[in-house]
């Protein structure tokens, strides 16, 4: 799972079969793991690109009980979405909404 000559991220710390599957499928689809970081509640794989509708449907079909979440973002955190299970998560960035102009 290397990216343009970079060494692949070691996924051995990811102890959830479902989360590891999502990461591997995303990488096979052309995405990449930017970082694997320990947060207070989970080991989190941060993906470079967003979750596609096709990938989301595939995850839902293969892992119907996997917890999905979506966050709108804050002034300090970008919007994201992803999946979590038993202290492991995979996070996909989402675009920040653009303010609409009202004339």
Secondary structure, 3 states (H helix, E strand, C coil): CCECCECCCCCCCCCCHHHHHHHHHHHHCCCCEEEEEECCCCEEEEECCCCCHHHHHHHHHHCCCCEEEEECCCCCCCCEEEEEECCEEEEEECCCCCCCCCC
